[in-house]
Amino acid sequence: MSLKHSPEGHIDRKVLQAVAGAIRSLEIVTGTIVEYEIGLSDAQDLHYIVRRLWAILETNDYTIDVDTNRLKRVAP
């Protein structure tokens, strides 16, 4: 199931887990961004993508637990 095929208002947990995995992977890169010597435009794109991924989790009432680094449902 992809975001494109998910019913509006519901995203499959597997998709949310994949989004969380992408965030964790990208945060490893952004933590060492200086090593990659990328341009300003690419850095802005990367940060935009991370913000959009976080928005997917947050609009579905999820976050990444900082202690366990796992996907966690946020209490409404």
JOLIN-V687245 format. One record per backbone hydrogen bond with DSSP energy under -0.5 kcal/mol. NH is the residue of the N-H (numbers start at 1). CO is the residue of the C=O. If there is no record, write none. Layout:
NH_CO + NH_CO
This chain:
6_2 + 6_3 + 10_7 + 15_12 + 16_12 + 17_13 + 18_14 + 19_15 + 20_16 + 21_17 + 22_18 + 23_19 + 24_20 + 25_21 + 26_22 + 27_23 + 28_24 + 29_25 + 30_26 + 31_27 + 32_28 + 32_29 + 33_30 + 35_32 + 36_33 + 37_33 + 37_34 + 38_33 + 43_39 + 44_40 + 45_41 + 46_42 + 47_43 + 48_44 + 49_45 + 50_46 + 51_47 + 52_48 + 53_49 + 54_50 + 55_51 + 56_52 + 57_53 + 58_54 + 59_55 + 60_56 + 60_57 + 61_58 + 62_57 + 63_72 + 65_63 + 65_70 + 69_65 + 72_63 + 74_61
